[in-house]
């Protein structure tokens, strides 16, 4: 059930009381500062920072995306992109150096085979899928509640 709220300029239909583990020890709904602390000072590069302009009458909608190089998950190194919606971690996209190995290891840890173009839901609010970029294969992890919230905002206010 989604509960919609538009008060004091905020729009939050997703109750982020408890986040889900997206990748490593990063929980959805954590703020950029909470994620930064978990990285222990490891730097990130801001890829995008999109916010509504001053005086925009629509409820809050901000997206902030960062890139962390040399991140490691399941013993495989790669690039990690983190996307925040209204200061809450919504999505993680991991582009491992050895994508074949990583996809196999992740599939084993989830107890299923990952196939391109197919989303799986290993838990009630976590979505996992493979993602192809021109130069490499990656894996996406998202909190379904926040992803649905972003889609709902776009449908209502874009």
Contact map, one row per residue, 1 for C-alpha under 8 A:
11100000000000000000000000000000000000000000000000000000000000000000000000000000000000000000000000000000000000000000000000000000000000000000000000000000000000
11110000000011000000000000000000000000000000000000000000000000000000000000000000000000000000000000000000000000000000000000000000000000000000000000000000000000
11111000000011100000000000000000000000000000000000000000000000000000000000000000000000000000000000000000000000000000000000000000000000000000000000000000000000
01111100001111000000000000000000000000000000000000000000000000000000000000000000000000000000000000000000000000000000000000000000000000000000000000000000000000
00111110011110000000000000000000000000000000000000000000000000000000000000000000000000000000000000000000000000000000000000000000000000000000000000000000000000
00011111111100000000000000000000000000000000000000000000001000000000000000000000000000000000000000000000000000000000000000000000000000000000000000000000000000
00001111111000000000000000000000000000000000000000000000000000000000000000000000000000000000000000000000000000000000000000000000000000000000000000000000000000
00000111110000000000000000000000000000000000000000000000000000000000000000000000000000000000000000000000000000000000000000000000000000000000000000000000000000
00000111111000000000000000000000000000000000000000000000111100000000000000000000000000000000000000000000000000000000000000000000000000000000000000000000000000
00001111111100000000000000000000000000000000000000000000001100000000000000000000000000000000000000000000000000000000000000000000000000000000000000000000000000
00011110111110000000000000000000000000000000000000000000001110000000000000000000000000000000000000000000000000000000000000000000000000000000000000000000100000
00011100011111100000000000000000000000000000000000000000000000000000000000000000000000000000000000000000000000000000000000000000000000000000000000001000000000
01111000001111100000000000000000000000000000000000000000000000000000000000000000000000000000000000000000000000000000000000000000000000000000000000001000000000
01110000000111110000000000000000000000000000000000000000000000000000000000000000000000000000000000000000000000000000000000000000000000000000000011001000000000
00100000000111111000000000000000000000000000000000000000000000000000000000000000000000000000000000000000000000000000000000000000000000000000000010000000000000
00000000000001111110000000001000000000000000000000000000000000000000000000000000000000000000000000000000000000000000000000000000000000000000000000000000000000
00000000000000111110000000000000000000000000000000000000000000000000000000000000000000000000000000000000000000000000000000000000000000000000000000000000000000
00000000000000011111000000001000000000000000000000000000000000000000000000000000000000000000000000000000000000000000000000000000000000000000000000000000000000
00000000000000011111100000111100000000000000000000000000000000000000000000000000000000000000000000000000000000000000000000000000000000000000001000000000000000
00000000000000000111110000110000000000000000000000000000000000000000000000000000000000000000000000000000000000000000000000001100000000000000001000000000000000
00000000000000000011111111110000000000000000000000000000000000000000000000000000000000000000000000000000000000000000000000000100000000000000000000000000000000
00000000000000000001111111110000000000000000000000000000000000000000000000000000000000000011000000000000000000000000000000000100000000000000111000000000000000
00000000000000000000111111100000000000000000000000000000000000000000000010000000000000000001000000000000000000000000000000000000000000000000100000000000000000
00000000000000000000111111000000000000000000000000000000000000000000000010000000000000000000000000000000000000000000000000000000000000000000000000000000000000
00000000000000000000111111100000000001000000000000000000000000000000000000000000000000000000000000000000000000000000000000000000000000000000000000000000000000
00000000000000000000111111110100001001000000000000000000000000000000000000000000000000000000000000000000000000000000000000000000000000000000000000000000000000
00000000000000000011111011111100000000000000000000000000000000000000000000000000000000001000000000000000000000000000000000000000000000000000000000000000000000
00000000000000000011110001111100000000000000000000000000000000000000000000000000000000011110000000000000000000000000000000000000000000000000011000000000000000
00000000000000010110000000111110000000000000000000000000000000000000000000000000000000111100000000000000000000000000000000000000000000000000000000000000000000
00000000000000000010000001111111011000000000000000000000000000000000000000000000000000111000000000000000000000000000000000000000000000000000000000000000000000
00000000000000000000000000001111111000000000000000000000000000000000000000000000000100111000000000000000000000000000000000000000000000000000000000000000000000
00000000000000000000000000000111111100000000000000000000000000000000000000000000000100111000000000000000000000000000000000000000000000000000000000000000000000
00000000000000000000000000000011111110000000000000000000000000000000000000000000000000000000000000000000000000000000000000000000000000000000000000000000000000
00000000000000000000000000000111111111000000000000000000000000000000000000000000000000000000000000000000000000000000000000000000000000000000000000000000000000
00000000000000000000000001000111111111100000000000000000000000000000000000000000000000000000000000000000000000000000000000000000000000000000000000000000000000
00000000000000000000000000000001111111111100000000000000000000000000000000000000000000000000000000000000000000000000000000000000000000000000000000000000000000
00000000000000000000000000000000111111111000000000000000000000000000000000000000000000000000000000000000000000000000000000000000000000000000000000000000000000
00000000000000000000000011000000011111110000000000000000000000000000000000000000000000000000000000000000000000000000000000000000000000000000000000000000000000
00000000000000000000000000000000001111111100000000000000000000000000000000000000000000000000000000000000000000000000000000000000000000000000000000000000000000
00000000000000000000000000000000000111111100000000000000000000000000000000000000000000000000000000000000000000000000000000000000000000000000000000000000000000
00000000000000000000000000000000000110111110000000000000000000000000000000000000000000000000000000000000000000000000000000000000000000000000000000000000000000
00000000000000000000000000000000000100111111000000000000000000000001000000000000000000000000000000000000000000000000000000000000000000000000000000000000000000
00000000000000000000000000000000000000001111100000000000000000000001000000000000000000000000000000000000000000000000000000000000000000000000000000000000000000
00000000000000000000000000000000000000000111110000000000000000000111100000000000000000000000000000000000000000000000000000000000000000000000000000000000000000
00000000000000000000000000000000000000000011111000000000000000000111000000000000000000000000000000000000000000000000000000000000000000000000000000000000000000
00000000000000000000000000000000000000000001111110000000000000011110000000000000000000000000000000000000000000000000000000000000000000000000000000000000000000
00000000000000000000000000000000000000000000111110000000000000011110000000000000000000000000000000000000000000000000000000000000000000000000000000000000000000
00000000000000000000000000000000000000000000011111000000000000111100000000000000000000000000000000000000000000000000000000000000000000000000000000000000000000
00000000000000000000000000000000000000000000011111100000000001111000000000000000000000000000000000000000000000000000000000000000000000000000000000000000000000
00000000000000000000000000000000000000000000000111110000000001110000000000000000000000000000000000000000000000000000000000000000000000000000000000000000000000
00000000000000000000000000000000000000000000000011111000000011100000000000000000000000000000000000000000000000000000000000000000000000000000000000000000000000
00000000000000000000000000000000000000000000000001111101000111000000000000000000000000000000000000000000000000000000000000000000000000000000000000000000000000
00000000000000000000000000000000000000000000000000111111000000000000000000000000000000000000000000000000000000000000000000000000000000000000000000000000000000
00000000000000000000000000000000000000000000000000011111000000000000000000000000000000000000000000000000000000000000000000000000000000000000000000000000000000
00000000000000000000000000000000000000000000000000001111100000000000000000000000000000000000000000000000000000000000000000000000000000000000000000000000000000
00000000000000000000000000000000000000000000000000011111110000000000000000000000000000000000000000000000000000000000000000000000000000000000000000000000000000
00000000100000000000000000000000000000000000000000000011111000000000000000000000000000000000000000000000000000000000000000000000000000000000000000000000000000
00000000100000000000000000000000000000000000000000000001111100000000000000000000000000000000000000000000000000000000000000000000000000000000000000000000000010
00000100111000000000000000000000000000000000000000000000111110000000000000000000000000000000000000000000000000000000000000000000000000000000000000000000000000
00000000111000000000000000000000000000000000000000010000011111000000000000000000000001000000000000000000000000000000000000000000000000000000000000000000000000
00000000001000000000000000000000000000000000000000110000001111100000000000000000000011000000000000000000000000000000000000000000000000000000000000000000100000
00000000000000000000000000000000000000000000000011110000000111110000000000000000000111100000000000000000000000000000000000000000000000000000000000000000000000
00000000000000000000000000000000000000000000000111100000000011111000000000000000001111100000000000000000000000000000000000000000000000000000000000000000000000
00000000000000000000000000000000000000000000011111000000000001111100000000000000001110100000000000000000000000000000000000000000000000000000000000000000000000
00000000000000000000000000000000000000000000011110000000000000111110000000000000111100000000000000000000000000000000000000000000000000000000000000000000000000
00000000000000000000000000000000000000000001111100000000000000011111000000000000111000000000000000000000000000000000000000000000000000000000000000000000000000
00000000000000000000000000000000000000000001111000000000000000001111100000000011110000000000000000000000000000000000000000000000000000000000000000000000000000
00000000000000000000000000000000000000000111100000000000000000000111111000000011100000000000000000000000000000000000000000000000000000000000000000000000000000
00000000000000000000000000000000000000000001000000000000000000000011111000000111000000000000000000000000000000000000000000000000000000000000000000000000000000
00000000000000000000000000000000000000000000000000000000000000000001111100001110000000000000000000000000000000000000000000000000000000000000000000000000000000
00000000000000000000000000000000000000000000000000000000000000000001111110001111000000000000000000000000000000000000000000000000000000000000000000000000000000
00000000000000000000000000000000000000000000000000000000000000000000011111111100000000000000000000000000000000000000000000000000000000000000000000000000000000
00000000000000000000001100000000000000000000000000000000000000000000001111111000000000000000000000000000000000000000000000000000000000000000000000000000000000
00000000000000000000000000000000000000000000000000000000000000000000000111110000000000000000000000000100110000000000000000000000000000000000000000000000000000
00000000000000000000000000000000000000000000000000000000000000000000000111111000000000000000000000000000000000000000000000000000000000000000000000000000000000
00000000000000000000000000000000000000000000000000000000000000000000000111111100000000000000000111001100000000000000000000000000000000000000000000000000000000
00000000000000000000000000000000000000000000000000000000000000000000011110111110000000000000000111000000000000000000000000000000000000000000000000000000000000
00000000000000000000000000000000000000000000000000000000000000000000111100011111000000000000011110000000000000000000000000000000000000000000000000000000000000
00000000000000000000000000000000000000000000000000000000000000000011111000001111100000000000011100000000000000000000000000000000000000000000000000000000000000
00000000000000000000000000000000000000000000000000000000000000000011101000000111110000000001111000000000000000000000000000000000000000000000000000000000000000
00000000000000000000000000000000000000000000000000000000000000001111000000000011111000000001110000000000000000000000000000000000000000000000000000000000000000
00000000000000000000000000000000000000000000000000000000000000001110000000000001111100001111100000000000000000000000000000000000000000000000000000000000000000
00000000000000000000000000000000000000000000000000000000000000111100000000000000111110001111000000000000000000000000000000000000000000000000000000000000000000
00000000000000000000000000000011000000000000000000000000000001111000000000000000011111111110000000000000000000000000000000000000000000000000000000000000000000
00000000000000000000000000000000000000000000000000000000000011110000000000000000001111111100000000000000000000000000000000000000000000000000000001000100000000
00000000000000000000000000000000000000000000000000000000000111100000000000000000000111110000000000000000000000000000000000000000000000000000000000000000000000
00000000000000000000000000001111000000000000000000000000000001110000000000000000000111111000000000000000000000000000000000000000000000000000000000000000000000
00000000000000000000000000011111000000000000000000000000000000000000000000000000000111111100000000000000000000000000000000000000000000000000000000000000000000
00000000000000000000000000111111000000000000000000000000000000000000000000000000011110111110000000000000000000000000000000000000000000000000000000000000000000
00000000000000000000000000011000000000000000000000000000000000000000000000000000011110011111000000000000000000000000000000000000000000000000011001100000000000
00000000000000000000010000010000000000000000000000000000000000000000000000000000011100001111100000000000000000000000000000000000000000000001111000000000000000
00000000000000000000011000000000000000000000000000000000000000000000000000000001111000000111110000000000000000000000000000000000000000000001110000000000000000
00000000000000000000000000000000000000000000000000000000000000000000000000000001110000000011111000000000000000000000000000000000000000000111100000000000000000
00000000000000000000000000000000000000000000000000000000000000000000000000000111100000000001111100000000000000000000000000000000000000000111000000000000000000
00000000000000000000000000000000000000000000000000000000000000000000000000000111000000000000111110100000000000000000000000000000000000011110000000000000000000
00000000000000000000000000000000000000000000000000000000000000000000000000011110000000000000011111100100000000000000000000000000000000001100000000000000000000
00000000000000000000000000000000000000000000000000000000000000000000000000011100000000000000001111100000000000000000000000000000000000000000000000000000000000
00000000000000000000000000000000000000000000000000000000000000000000000000011000000000000000000111111100000000000000000000000000000000000000000000000000000000
00000000000000000000000000000000000000000000000000000000000000000000000000000000000000000000001111111110000000000000000000000000000000011100000000000000000000
00000000000000000000000000000000000000000000000000000000000000000000000000000000000000000000000001111111000000000000000000000000000000000000000000000000000000
00000000000000000000000000000000000000000000000000000000000000000000000000010000000000000000000001111111100000000000000000000000000000000000000000000000000000
00000000000000000000000000000000000000000000000000000000000000000000000001010000000000000000000101111111110000000000000000000000000000000000000000000000000000
00000000000000000000000000000000000000000000000000000000000000000000000000000000000000000000000000111111111000000100000000000000000000000010000000000000000000
00000000000000000000000000000000000000000000000000000000000000000000000000000000000000000000000000011111111100001100000000000000000000000000000000000000000000
00000000000000000000000000000000000000000000000000000000000000000000000001000000000000000000000000001111111110000000000000000000000000000000000000000000000000
00000000000000000000000000000000000000000000000000000000000000000000000001000000000000000000000000000111111111000000000000000000000000000000000000000000000000
00000000000000000000000000000000000000000000000000000000000000000000000000000000000000000000000000000011111111111100000000000000000000000000000000000000000000
00000000000000000000000000000000000000000000000000000000000000000000000000000000000000000000000000000001111111111000000000000000000000000000000000000000000000
00000000000000000000000000000000000000000000000000000000000000000000000000000000000000000000000000000000111111110000000000000000000000000000000000000000000000
00000000000000000000000000000000000000000000000000000000000000000000000000000000000000000000000000000000011111110000000001000000000000000000000000000000000000
00000000000000000000000000000000000000000000000000000000000000000000000000000000000000000000000000000000001111111000000000000000000000000000000000000000000000
00000000000000000000000000000000000000000000000000000000000000000000000000000000000000000000000000000000001111111100000000000000000000000000000000000000000000
00000000000000000000000000000000000000000000000000000000000000000000000000000000000000000000000000000001001100111110000000000000000000000000000000000000000000
00000000000000000000000000000000000000000000000000000000000000000000000000000000000000000000000000000011001000011111010100000000110000000000000000000000000000
00000000000000000000000000000000000000000000000000000000000000000000000000000000000000000000000000000000000000001111110000000000110000000000000000000000000000
00000000000000000000000000000000000000000000000000000000000000000000000000000000000000000000000000000000000000000111110000000000111000000000000000000000000000
00000000000000000000000000000000000000000000000000000000000000000000000000000000000000000000000000000000000000000011111000000000111000000000000000000000000000
00000000000000000000000000000000000000000000000000000000000000000000000000000000000000000000000000000000000000000111111100000000110000000000000000000000000000
00000000000000000000000000000000000000000000000000000000000000000000000000000000000000000000000000000000000000000000111110000011110000000000000000000000000000
00000000000000000000000000000000000000000000000000000000000000000000000000000000000000000000000000000000000000000100011111000011100000000000000000000000000000
00000000000000000000000000000000000000000000000000000000000000000000000000000000000000000000000000000000000000000000001111111111000000000000000000000000000000
00000000000000000000000000000000000000000000000000000000000000000000000000000000000000000000000000000000000001000000000111110111000000000000000000000000000000
00000000000000000000000000000000000000000000000000000000000000000000000000000000000000000000000000000000000000000000000011111110000000000000000000000000000000
00000000000000000000000000000000000000000000000000000000000000000000000000000000000000000000000000000000000000000000000011111100000000000000000000000000000000
00000000000000000001000000000000000000000000000000000000000000000000000000000000000000000000000000000000000000000000000010111110000000000000001110000000000000
00000000000000000001110000000000000000000000000000000000000000000000000000000000000000000000000000000000000000000000000011111111000000000000111100000000000000
00000000000000000000000000000000000000000000000000000000000000000000000000000000000000000000000000000000000000000000001111101111100000000001111100000000000000
00000000000000000000000000000000000000000000000000000000000000000000000000000000000000000000000000000000000000000000001111000111110000000011110000000000000000
00000000000000000000000000000000000000000000000000000000000000000000000000000000000000000000000000000000000000000111111100000011111000000011100000000000000000
00000000000000000000000000000000000000000000000000000000000000000000000000000000000000000000000000000000000000000111111000000001111100001111000000000000000000
00000000000000000000000000000000000000000000000000000000000000000000000000000000000000000000000000000000000000000001100000000000111110001111000000000000000000
00000000000000000000000000000000000000000000000000000000000000000000000000000000000000000000000000000000000000000000000000000000011111111100000000000000000000
00000000000000000000000000000000000000000000000000000000000000000000000000000000000000000000000000000000000000000000000000000000001111111100000000000000000000
00000000000000000000000000000000000000000000000000000000000000000000000000000000000000000000000000000000000000000000000000000000000111110000000000000000000000
00000000000000000000000000000000000000000000000000000000000000000000000000000000000000000000000000000000000000000000000000000000000111111000000000000000000000
00000000000000000000000000000000000000000000000000000000000000000000000000000000000000000000001000100000000000000000000000000000000111111100000000000000000000
00000000000000000000000000000000000000000000000000000000000000000000000000000000000000000000001100100000000000000000000000000000011110111110000000000000000000
00000000000000000000000000000000000000000000000000000000000000000000000000000000000000000000111100100000000000000000000000000000011110011111000000000000000000
00000000000000000000000000000000000000000000000000000000000000000000000000000000000000000000111000000010000000000000000000000001111000001111100000000000000000
00000000000000000000000000000000000000000000000000000000000000000000000000000000000000000011110000000000000000000000000000000011111000000111110000000000000000
00000000000000000000011000000000000000000000000000000000000000000000000000000000000000000011100000000000000000000000000000000111100000000011111000000000000000
00000000000000000000010000010000000000000000000000000000000000000000000000000000000000000111000000000000000000000000000000000111000000000001111101100000000000
00000000000000000011010000010000000000000000000000000000000000000000000000000000000000000110000000000000000000000000000000001110000000000000111111100000000000
00000000000000000000000000000000000000000000000000000000000000000000000000000000000000000000000000000000000000000000000000001110000000000000011111110000000000
00000000000001100000000000000000000000000000000000000000000000000000000000000000000000000000000000000000000000000000000000001000000000000000001111111000000000
00000000000001000000000000000000000000000000000000000000000000000000000000000000000010000100000000000000000000000000000000000000000000000000011111111100000000
00000000000000000000000000000000000000000000000000000000000000000000000000000000000000000100000000000000000000000000000000000000000000000000011111111110000000
00000000000000000000000000000000000000000000000000000000000000000000000000000000000000000000000000000000000000000000000000000000000000000000000111111111000000
00000000000111000000000000000000000000000000000000000000000000000000000000000000000000000000000000000000000000000000000000000000000000000000000011111111100000
00000000000000000000000000000000000000000000000000000000000000000000000000000000000010000000000000000000000000000000000000000000000000000000000001111111110000
00000000000000000000000000000000000000000000000000000000000000000000000000000000000000000000000000000000000000000000000000000000000000000000000000111111111000
00000000000000000000000000000000000000000000000000000000000000000000000000000000000000000000000000000000000000000000000000000000000000000000000000011111111100
00000000001000000000000000000000000000000000000000000000000010000000000000000000000000000000000000000000000000000000000000000000000000000000000000001111111111
00000000000000000000000000000000000000000000000000000000000000000000000000000000000000000000000000000000000000000000000000000000000000000000000000000111111111
00000000000000000000000000000000000000000000000000000000000000000000000000000000000000000000000000000000000000000000000000000000000000000000000000000011111111
00000000000000000000000000000000000000000000000000000000000000000000000000000000000000000000000000000000000000000000000000000000000000000000000000000001111111
00000000000000000000000000000000000000000000000000000000010000000000000000000000000000000000000000000000000000000000000000000000000000000000000000000000111111
00000000000000000000000000000000000000000000000000000000000000000000000000000000000000000000000000000000000000000000000000000000000000000000000000000000111111
